[in-house]
Amino acid sequence: MAIAEGALTFTFAPGAEASKYDDWSFYRNQFQQGCFKDNKAVDLLCELNRSAWLIEVKDYRVHPRTKAVDLADEVAIKVRDTLAGLVAASVGANDPVERAFARRMVRAQRMRVVCHIEQPAKASRLRPRVIEPDKLKLKLRTLLKAIDAHPIVTDRGSMDTTVPWAVT
């Protein structure tokens, strides 16, 4: 199973179920502007062996980050809102495939959070390497410790071997 997210393609391991959560009918039509206005969403979801993976993808190789909000805070908000959306979808999604997938995610034995971030290969004044992965990971640990005490920050050049996908 392969899913394109921008210029990146995520190829998931056999047996893994993956989906673009922000493309779900439930998220778009029922939840996004629901109980809280402007709910956010992680980009991809993956379920394999009773582990639920929430994956946020950032690609700054062409366009630098311009948002004022700290990246770790942004990811934490997206994780929070996605988890709330999955609980709601597990009982209220109109699409039975989305409802079943949400149920598997909610019932997982383990939640994992991954921030896949691509930056320019060579830093320059025009394209600086503005995100320091180690600092991002440390802040995500603090913000998300109740969900995943060991969030992963990765890129194509240093893929974490525990994730059930490859990125090209």
DOVOVEX-169970 format. One record per residue: residue number from 1; x, y, z of N, C-alpha, C, CB in turn; residue in one letter. Coordinates in nm, 2 decimals. Glycine has a CB too. Layout:
<rs>
R num   n.xx   n.yy   n.zz  ca.xx  ca.yy  ca.zz   c.xx   c.yy   c.zz  cb.xx  cb.yy  cb.zz residuo
R NUM      X      Y      Z      X      Y      Z      X      Y      Z      X      Y      Z       a
...
</rs>
This chain:
<rs>
R num   n.xx   n.yy   n.zz  ca.xx  ca.yy  ca.zz   c.xx   c.yy   c.zz  cb.xx  cb.yy  cb.zz residuo
R   1   0.08  -0.12   0.00   0.00   0.00   0.00   0.09   0.12   0.00  -0.10   0.00   0.12       m
R   2   0.06   0.22  -0.09   0.14   0.34  -0.10   0.05   0.46  -0.10   0.22   0.34  -0.23       a
R   3   0.09   0.56  -0.03   0.01   0.69  -0.02   0.10   0.80  -0.05  -0.06   0.70   0.12       i
R   4   0.06   0.89  -0.14   0.14   1.01  -0.17   0.09   1.12  -0.07   0.12   1.05  -0.32       a
R   5   0.19   1.19  -0.02   0.17   1.31   0.06   0.26   1.42   0.01   0.19   1.28   0.22       e
R   6   0.20   1.51  -0.07   0.29   1.61  -0.14   0.38   1.54  -0.23   0.37   1.69  -0.03       g
R   7   0.51   1.57  -0.23   0.61   1.51  -0.31   0.67   1.38  -0.26   0.73   1.61  -0.34       a
R   8   0.62   1.33  -0.15   0.67   1.21  -0.08   0.57   1.10  -0.10   0.70   1.24   0.07       l
R   9   0.62   0.98  -0.11   0.54   0.86  -0.12   0.57   0.77   0.00   0.55   0.78  -0.26       t
R  10   0.47   0.73   0.07   0.49   0.64   0.19   0.44   0.50   0.14   0.41   0.69   0.31       f
R  11   0.53   0.41   0.15   0.49   0.27   0.11   0.49   0.19   0.24   0.60   0.21   0.01       t
R  12   0.37   0.14   0.28   0.35   0.07   0.40   0.38  -0.08   0.39   0.21   0.09   0.45       f
R  13   0.42  -0.14   0.51   0.45  -0.28   0.52   0.33  -0.37   0.49   0.51  -0.31   0.65       a
R  14   0.35  -0.49   0.44   0.24  -0.58   0.42   0.16  -0.60   0.55   0.28  -0.72   0.37       p
R  15   0.03  -0.60   0.54  -0.06  -0.61   0.66  -0.10  -0.48   0.72   0.01  -0.70   0.76       g
R  16  -0.02  -0.37   0.69  -0.06  -0.24   0.75  -0.18  -0.18   0.68   0.07  -0.15   0.74       a
R  17  -0.26  -0.12   0.75  -0.37  -0.04   0.69  -0.34   0.10   0.72  -0.51  -0.08   0.75       e
R  18  -0.34   0.18   0.61  -0.30   0.32   0.62  -0.41   0.41   0.55  -0.16   0.35   0.56       a
R  19  -0.42   0.53   0.59  -0.51   0.62   0.53  -0.47   0.77   0.55  -0.65   0.60   0.59       s
R  20  -0.52   0.85   0.46  -0.50   1.00   0.47  -0.62   1.05   0.55  -0.49   1.07   0.33       k
R  21  -0.60   1.07   0.68  -0.71   1.11   0.77  -0.77   1.24   0.72  -0.66   1.12   0.91       y
R  22  -0.69   1.34   0.68  -0.75   1.47   0.65  -0.83   1.46   0.52  -0.64   1.57   0.63       d
R  23  -0.83   1.35   0.45  -0.92   1.33   0.33  -1.05   1.25   0.37  -0.84   1.25   0.22       d
R  24  -1.06   1.20   0.49  -1.18   1.13   0.53  -1.30   1.21   0.51  -1.17   1.08   0.67       w
R  25  -1.41   1.15   0.47  -1.54   1.22   0.46  -1.58   1.26   0.60  -1.65   1.12   0.40       s
R  26  -1.56   1.18   0.70  -1.60   1.21   0.83  -1.53   1.34   0.88  -1.57   1.10   0.93       f
R  27  -1.40   1.34   0.86  -1.32   1.46   0.90  -1.37   1.59   0.83  -1.17   1.44   0.88       y
R  28  -1.38   1.58   0.70  -1.42   1.69   0.62  -1.56   1.74   0.64  -1.40   1.66   0.47       r
R  29  -1.66   1.65   0.65  -1.80   1.68   0.65  -1.87   1.68   0.79  -1.87   1.59   0.56       n
R  30  -1.81   1.61   0.88  -1.87   1.60   1.01  -1.79   1.66   1.13  -1.90   1.46   1.04       q
R  31  -1.66   1.65   1.12  -1.58   1.68   1.24  -1.50   1.81   1.23  -1.49   1.57   1.26       f
R  32  -1.45   1.84   1.12  -1.36   1.96   1.10  -1.41   2.09   1.16  -1.32   1.98   0.96       q
R  33  -1.53   2.12   1.13  -1.59   2.24   1.18  -1.70   2.21   1.29  -1.66   2.32   1.07       q
R  34  -1.68   2.09   1.36  -1.78   2.04   1.46  -1.76   2.11   1.59  -1.76   1.90   1.48       g
R  35  -1.75   2.03   1.70  -1.76   2.08   1.84  -1.66   2.20   1.86  -1.73   1.97   1.93       c
R  36  -1.55   2.19   1.81  -1.45   2.30   1.82  -1.43   2.35   1.67  -1.31   2.26   1.89       f
R  37  -1.43   2.48   1.66  -1.41   2.53   1.52  -1.26   2.51   1.48  -1.45   2.68   1.51       k
R  38  -1.25   2.47   1.35  -1.12   2.46   1.29  -1.03   2.35   1.35  -1.04   2.59   1.30       d
R  39  -1.09   2.23   1.37  -1.01   2.11   1.41  -0.90   2.08   1.32  -1.11   1.99   1.43       n
R  40  -0.79   2.04   1.37  -0.67   2.00   1.29  -0.66   1.85   1.27  -0.54   2.06   1.35       k
R  41  -0.58   1.81   1.18  -0.56   1.67   1.16  -0.42   1.63   1.12  -0.66   1.62   1.05       a
R  42  -0.37   1.52   1.17  -0.24   1.47   1.11  -0.27   1.42   0.97  -0.19   1.35   1.20       v
R  43  -0.16   1.40   0.90  -0.17   1.37   0.76  -0.21   1.23   0.73  -0.04   1.40   0.69       d
R  44  -0.14   1.13   0.80  -0.16   0.99   0.77  -0.19   0.91   0.90  -0.04   0.93   0.70       l
R  45  -0.26   0.81   0.89  -0.29   0.71   0.99  -0.24   0.57   0.95  -0.44   0.71   1.04       l
R  46  -0.19   0.49   1.04  -0.15   0.36   1.00  -0.18   0.27   1.12   0.00   0.35   0.97       c
R  47  -0.23   0.15   1.09  -0.26   0.05   1.20  -0.20  -0.08   1.16  -0.41   0.04   1.23       e
R  48  -0.11  -0.13   1.25  -0.05  -0.26   1.22  -0.02  -0.33   1.36   0.08  -0.24   1.14       l
R  49  -0.06  -0.45   1.37  -0.03  -0.53   1.49  -0.07  -0.46   1.62   0.12  -0.56   1.50       n
R  50  -0.19  -0.40   1.61  -0.25  -0.33   1.73  -0.18  -0.21   1.77  -0.27  -0.43   1.84       r
R  51  -0.09  -0.16   1.68  -0.03  -0.03   1.71  -0.09   0.07   1.61   0.13  -0.04   1.69       s
R  52  -0.12   0.19   1.67  -0.18   0.30   1.59  -0.07   0.40   1.57  -0.31   0.36   1.66       a
R  53  -0.05   0.44   1.45   0.05   0.54   1.41  -0.01   0.67   1.36   0.15   0.48   1.31       w
R  54   0.02   0.78   1.42  -0.03   0.91   1.38   0.09   0.98   1.32  -0.10   0.99   1.50       l
R  55   0.08   1.01   1.19   0.20   1.06   1.12   0.17   1.20   1.06   0.23   0.97   1.00       i
R  56   0.25   1.30   1.10   0.25   1.43   1.05   0.37   1.45   0.95   0.25   1.54   1.16       e
R  57   0.34   1.50   0.83   0.45   1.51   0.73   0.47   1.66   0.70   0.40   1.44   0.60       v
R  58   0.60   1.70   0.71   0.64   1.84   0.68   0.75   1.83   0.58   0.68   1.92   0.81       k
R  59   0.73   1.90   0.47   0.84   1.91   0.36   0.87   2.05   0.33   0.79   1.83   0.23       d
R  60   0.99   2.09   0.39   1.04   2.23   0.37   1.15   2.24   0.27   1.09   2.28   0.50       y
R  61   1.16   2.14   0.18   1.27   2.15   0.08   1.25   2.26  -0.03   1.28   2.01   0.01       r
R  62   1.12   2.29  -0.06   1.10   2.39  -0.16   1.05   2.52  -0.09   0.99   2.34  -0.25       v
R  63   0.96   2.51   0.00   0.91   2.63   0.07   0.94   2.62   0.22   0.75   2.64   0.05       h
R  64   1.01   2.73   0.27   1.04   2.73   0.41   0.92   2.74   0.50   1.14   2.84   0.44       p
R  65   0.94   2.71   0.63   0.83   2.72   0.72   0.80   2.87   0.75   0.86   2.65   0.86       r
R  66   0.67   2.91   0.74   0.64   3.05   0.76   0.54   3.07   0.88   0.57   3.10   0.64       t
R  67   0.49   2.96   0.93   0.39   2.97   1.04   0.46   3.02   1.17   0.32   2.83   1.07       k
R  68   0.39   3.11   1.24   0.44   3.16   1.37   0.44   3.06   1.48   0.36   3.29   1.41       a
R  69   0.34   2.97   1.48   0.33   2.87   1.59   0.45   2.77   1.58   0.20   2.79   1.58       v
R  70   0.50   2.74   1.70   0.61   2.64   1.71   0.56   2.51   1.65   0.65   2.62   1.86       d
R  71   0.65   2.44   1.58   0.62   2.32   1.51   0.57   2.21   1.61   0.74   2.27   1.43       l
R  72   0.64   2.19   1.72   0.60   2.09   1.82   0.46   2.12   1.87   0.70   2.09   1.94       a
R  73   0.43   2.24   1.90   0.29   2.28   1.94   0.19   2.25   1.83   0.28   2.43   1.98       d
R  74   0.22   2.28   1.71   0.14   2.25   1.60   0.11   2.10   1.58   0.20   2.30   1.46       e
R  75   0.21   2.02   1.59   0.20   1.87   1.59   0.11   1.82   1.70   0.34   1.80   1.59       v
R  76   0.14   1.87   1.82   0.06   1.82   1.94  -0.08   1.86   1.93   0.12   1.89   2.07       a
R  77  -0.12   1.97   1.87  -0.26   2.01   1.85  -0.32   1.92   1.75  -0.27   2.16   1.80       i
R  78  -0.25   1.89   1.64  -0.30   1.80   1.54  -0.32   1.66   1.60  -0.20   1.79   1.42       k
R  79  -0.23   1.61   1.68  -0.25   1.48   1.74  -0.37   1.48   1.83  -0.12   1.44   1.82       v
R  80  -0.38   1.58   1.92  -0.50   1.59   2.01  -0.63   1.59   1.93  -0.49   1.72   2.09       r
R  81  -0.64   1.68   1.83  -0.76   1.69   1.75  -0.79   1.56   1.67  -0.75   1.80   1.65       d
R  82  -0.69   1.49   1.62  -0.71   1.37   1.55  -0.76   1.26   1.64  -0.57   1.32   1.48       t
R  83  -0.70   1.25   1.76  -0.75   1.15   1.85  -0.90   1.17   1.89  -0.67   1.15   1.98       l
R  84  -0.94   1.30   1.91  -1.08   1.33   1.93  -1.16   1.29   1.81  -1.09   1.48   1.97       a
R  85  -1.11   1.32   1.70  -1.19   1.28   1.57  -1.20   1.13   1.56  -1.12   1.34   1.45       g
R  86  -1.10   1.06   1.59  -1.10   0.91   1.58  -1.20   0.85   1.67  -0.96   0.85   1.60       l
R  87  -1.21   0.90   1.79  -1.31   0.85   1.89  -1.45   0.88   1.84  -1.29   0.92   2.03       v
R  88  -1.47   1.00   1.79  -1.60   1.04   1.73  -1.63   0.95   1.61  -1.61   1.19   1.70       a
R  89  -1.54   0.94   1.52  -1.56   0.86   1.40  -1.59   0.71   1.43  -1.44   0.87   1.31       a
R  90  -1.53   0.66   1.54  -1.55   0.52   1.57  -1.69   0.49   1.61  -1.46   0.48   1.69       s
R  91  -1.77   0.59   1.64  -1.91   0.56   1.67  -2.01   0.64   1.57  -1.94   0.60   1.81       v
R  92  -1.96   0.74   1.51  -2.05   0.83   1.43  -2.02   0.85   1.29  -2.05   0.96   1.49       g
R  93  -1.91   0.79   1.23  -1.88   0.81   1.09  -1.99   0.74   1.00  -1.74   0.75   1.06       a
R  94  -2.03   0.81   0.90  -2.13   0.76   0.81  -2.07   0.65   0.72  -2.19   0.87   0.72       n
R  95  -1.94   0.66   0.69  -1.88   0.57   0.60  -1.83   0.45   0.69  -1.75   0.63   0.53       d
R  96  -1.88   0.33   0.66  -1.85   0.21   0.74  -1.70   0.17   0.74  -1.93   0.09   0.70       p
R  97  -1.63   0.20   0.63  -1.49   0.17   0.63  -1.41   0.27   0.72  -1.43   0.19   0.48       v
R  98  -1.45   0.40   0.72  -1.38   0.49   0.81  -1.42   0.46   0.95  -1.43   0.64   0.77       e
R  99  -1.54   0.42   0.98  -1.58   0.39   1.12  -1.50   0.27   1.17  -1.73   0.36   1.12       r
R 100  -1.49   0.16   1.09  -1.41   0.04   1.13  -1.27   0.07   1.15  -1.43  -0.07   1.02       a
R 101  -1.21   0.16   1.06  -1.07   0.19   1.07  -1.05   0.27   1.20  -1.02   0.27   0.95       f
R 102  -1.14   0.37   1.23  -1.13   0.45   1.35  -1.14   0.36   1.47  -1.24   0.56   1.35       a
R 103  -1.22   0.26   1.47  -1.24   0.17   1.59  -1.11   0.09   1.61  -1.35   0.07   1.56       r
R 104  -1.04   0.05   1.51  -0.92  -0.02   1.52  -0.81   0.07   1.58  -0.87  -0.08   1.39       r
R 105  -0.81   0.19   1.53  -0.71   0.29   1.58  -0.73   0.32   1.73  -0.72   0.42   1.50       m
R 106  -0.86   0.34   1.77  -0.89   0.37   1.91  -0.86   0.26   2.00  -1.04   0.41   1.92       v
R 107  -0.88   0.13   1.95  -0.86   0.02   2.04  -0.72  -0.04   2.04  -0.96  -0.09   1.99       r
R 108  -0.63   0.03   1.97  -0.49  -0.01   1.96  -0.43  -0.03   2.10  -0.41   0.08   1.88       a
R 109  -0.34  -0.12   2.11  -0.27  -0.13   2.24  -0.16  -0.03   2.26  -0.21  -0.27   2.25       q
R 110  -0.12   0.04   2.15  -0.01   0.13   2.16  -0.03   0.24   2.06   0.13   0.07   2.14       r
R 111  -0.01   0.37   2.10  -0.02   0.49   2.01   0.12   0.53   1.98  -0.11   0.60   2.07       m
R 112   0.15   0.56   1.86   0.28   0.61   1.82   0.26   0.74   1.74   0.36   0.51   1.73       r
R 113   0.35   0.84   1.77   0.34   0.96   1.70   0.47   0.98   1.62   0.32   1.08   1.80       v
R 114   0.46   1.02   1.49   0.58   1.04   1.41   0.56   1.17   1.34   0.59   0.92   1.31       v
R 115   0.67   1.25   1.34   0.68   1.37   1.26   0.79   1.34   1.15   0.71   1.50   1.35       c
R 116   0.74   1.33   1.03   0.84   1.31   0.92   0.86   1.44   0.86   0.78   1.21   0.81       h
R 117   0.99   1.49   0.87   1.02   1.63   0.82   1.14   1.63   0.73   1.05   1.71   0.95       i
R 118   1.11   1.68   0.61   1.22   1.70   0.51   1.26   1.84   0.51   1.17   1.65   0.37       e
R 119   1.39   1.86   0.50   1.45   2.00   0.50   1.55   2.00   0.38   1.52   2.04   0.63       q
R 120   1.59   2.12   0.34   1.69   2.13   0.24   1.82   2.05   0.28   1.73   2.28   0.21       p
R 121   1.88   1.98   0.18   1.99   1.90   0.21   2.11   1.98   0.25   2.03   1.82   0.08       a
R 122   2.13   2.10   0.19   2.24   2.19   0.23   2.17   2.32   0.28   2.33   2.21   0.11       k
R 123   2.21   2.36   0.40   2.16   2.48   0.45   2.23   2.60   0.38   2.18   2.49   0.60       a
R 124   2.15   2.70   0.36   2.20   2.82   0.30   2.12   2.94   0.36   2.20   2.82   0.14       s
R 125   2.16   3.06   0.32   2.09   3.18   0.37   1.95   3.18   0.31   2.16   3.31   0.33       r
R 126   1.94   3.13   0.19   1.81   3.13   0.12   1.72   3.02   0.17   1.83   3.12  -0.03       l
R 127   1.78   2.90   0.20   1.71   2.78   0.25   1.78   2.73   0.38   1.70   2.67   0.14       r
R 128   1.76   2.80   0.49   1.83   2.75   0.61   1.76   2.62   0.67   1.83   2.86   0.72       p
R 129   1.83   2.55   0.74   1.78   2.43   0.81   1.73   2.48   0.95   1.89   2.31   0.83       r
R 130   1.60   2.52   0.95   1.55   2.59   1.06   1.49   2.50   1.17   1.44   2.68   1.02       v
R 131   1.46   2.37   1.14   1.41   2.28   1.24   1.52   2.19   1.28   1.29   2.20   1.18       i
R 132   1.55   2.19   1.41   1.65   2.09   1.47   1.57   1.97   1.52   1.73   2.16   1.58       e
R 133   1.59   1.86   1.45   1.51   1.74   1.49   1.52   1.70   1.63   1.56   1.62   1.40       p
R 134   1.64   1.70   1.69   1.66   1.66   1.83   1.58   1.75   1.93   1.81   1.67   1.87       d
R 135   1.58   1.88   1.90   1.50   1.97   1.98   1.35   1.95   1.96   1.54   2.12   1.95       k
R 136   1.31   1.93   1.84   1.17   1.90   1.81   1.13   1.77   1.89   1.15   1.88   1.66       l
R 137   1.21   1.67   1.88   1.18   1.54   1.95   1.16   1.56   2.10   1.28   1.44   1.91       k
R 138   1.25   1.64   2.15   1.25   1.66   2.30   1.12   1.73   2.34   1.37   1.74   2.34       l
R 139   1.09   1.83   2.26   0.96   1.91   2.30   0.84   1.82   2.28   0.95   2.04   2.21       k
R 140   0.84   1.74   2.17   0.73   1.65   2.15   0.71   1.55   2.26   0.74   1.58   2.01       l
R 141   0.82   1.50   2.31   0.82   1.41   2.43   0.75   1.47   2.55   0.96   1.37   2.47       r
R 142   0.78   1.60   2.57   0.72   1.67   2.68   0.57   1.69   2.66   0.78   1.81   2.70       t
R 143   0.53   1.73   2.54   0.39   1.76   2.50   0.30   1.64   2.49   0.39   1.84   2.38       l
R 144   0.36   1.53   2.44   0.28   1.41   2.41   0.31   1.29   2.50   0.31   1.37   2.27       l
R 145   0.37   1.31   2.61   0.41   1.20   2.69   0.30   1.11   2.73   0.49   1.24   2.81       k
R 146   0.18   1.16   2.75   0.06   1.08   2.79   0.01   0.99   2.67  -0.05   1.17   2.84       a
R 147   0.05   1.03   2.55   0.01   0.95   2.43   0.12   0.86   2.38  -0.04   1.05   2.32       i
R 148   0.24   0.92   2.37   0.36   0.84   2.32   0.48   0.91   2.39   0.37   0.85   2.16       d
R 149   0.53   0.83   2.48   0.65   0.88   2.55   0.78   0.89   2.47   0.68   0.80   2.68       a
R 150   0.77   0.83   2.35   0.89   0.82   2.26   0.85   0.86   2.12   0.96   0.69   2.27       h
R 151   0.80   0.98   2.10   0.77   1.01   1.96   0.89   1.01   1.87   0.70   1.15   1.95       p
R 152   0.86   0.99   1.74   0.97   0.98   1.64   0.98   1.10   1.55   0.96   0.85   1.56       i
R 153   1.09   1.15   1.53   1.12   1.26   1.43   1.22   1.20   1.33   1.17   1.39   1.50       v
R 154   1.18   1.19   1.21   1.26   1.12   1.11   1.25   1.20   0.98   1.21   0.98   1.09       t
R 155   1.34   1.15   0.89   1.33   1.20   0.75   1.38   1.08   0.66   1.42   1.33   0.73       d
R 156   1.38   1.10   0.53   1.42   0.99   0.44   1.57   0.95   0.46   1.40   1.04   0.29       r
R 157   1.65   1.04   0.50   1.79   1.01   0.52   1.82   0.94   0.65   1.87   1.13   0.52       g
R 158   1.73   0.94   0.75   1.76   0.88   0.87   1.63   0.81   0.92   1.81   0.98   0.98       s
R 159   1.57   0.72   0.84   1.45   0.66   0.87   1.46   0.57   1.00   1.40   0.57   0.76       m
R 160   1.37   0.59   1.09   1.37   0.50   1.21   1.33   0.36   1.16   1.27   0.56   1.31       d
R 161   1.40   0.26   1.21   1.38   0.13   1.17   1.25   0.06   1.23   1.50   0.04   1.20       t
R 162   1.19   0.13   1.32   1.07   0.07   1.39   0.94   0.11   1.31   1.06   0.12   1.53       t
R 163   0.95   0.21   1.22   0.83   0.24   1.15   0.80   0.14   1.04   0.84   0.39   1.09       v
R 164   0.67   0.11   1.02   0.63   0.01   0.92   0.61   0.07   0.78   0.51  -0.06   0.97       p
R 165   0.69   0.15   0.74   0.68   0.21   0.60   0.82   0.26   0.56   0.58   0.33   0.60       w
R 166   0.83   0.29   0.43   0.94   0.35   0.37   0.89   0.48   0.30   1.02   0.25   0.27       a
R 167   0.98   0.57   0.28   0.95   0.70   0.21   1.04   0.72   0.10   0.95   0.81   0.31       v
R 168   0.98   0.76  -0.02   1.06   0.79  -0.14   1.01   0.93  -0.19   1.05   0.68  -0.25       t
</rs>
